Each structure stands twice: as C-alpha cells, then as structure tokens.
C-alpha cells in the first residue's frame, strides 16, 4: 500500500479477488479516512453493523 497526502478507505468484505498476486481496488475520493470517518466506522461496528 502506498499513501500520499491523504488516506481513503473502503470495506473489502466480499470484494472479489481479481488476480493471483495483485488485486486492484477502486476507492471513491469522497471516502477520506480521517478522525470523523474513524468515529463513524467505530460507531457502526459497535452497533453491530459493517464498517
């Protein structure tokens, strides 16, 4: 993984494997991983939901 200037996130549960050694994952730039996103993720998981 390579991070530059900003982090983005997505839930990979159920994401298909497309290659033997590499899998490309497209992540919308609207899904910025910051303190708000982390709090929202933790709240959903704490309530029994998915990230």
C-alpha positions in Angstrom: 0.0 0.0 0.0 1.2 3.5 -0.8 -0.1 6.6 0.9 0.4 10.1 -0.5 -1.0 13.2 1.1 -4.4 11.7 2.0 -5.9 8.3 3.0 -9.1 6.8 1.7 -11.0 3.8 2.9 -13.3 1.1 1.7 -14.7 -2.1 3.2 -13.2 -5.1 1.3 -15.6 -7.7 2.7 -17.0 -9.6 -0.2 -14.7 -7.9 -2.7 -13.7 -10.4 -5.4 -10.1 -11.3 -5.9 -9.2 -10.5 -9.5 -5.6 -11.7 -9.8 -3.2 -14.3 -8.3 -0.7 -11.8 -7.0 -2.4 -8.4 -7.3 -5.9 -7.1 -6.9 -6.9 -3.6 -8.0 -9.4 -1.8 -5.7 -11.1 1.4 -6.8 -11.9 3.7 -3.9 -14.0 6.9 -4.3 -12.1 10.0 -3.3 -15.1 11.1 -1.2 -14.2 8.3 1.3 -11.5 10.2 3.1 -10.1 8.4 6.1 -9.9 11.0 8.9 -11.0 11.3 12.5 -14.7 11.7 11.6 -14.6 8.7 9.3 -12.9 6.6 12.0 -15.5 7.6 14.6 -18.4 6.8 12.2 -16.8 3.4 11.4 -16.3 2.6 15.1 -19.9 3.6 15.9 -21.4 1.4 13.2 -19.2 -1.6 14.2 -20.1 -1.0 17.9 -23.8 -1.1 17.0 -23.2 -4.5 15.2 -23.1 -3.1 11.7 -20.4 -3.3 9.0 -17.7 -0.7 8.6 
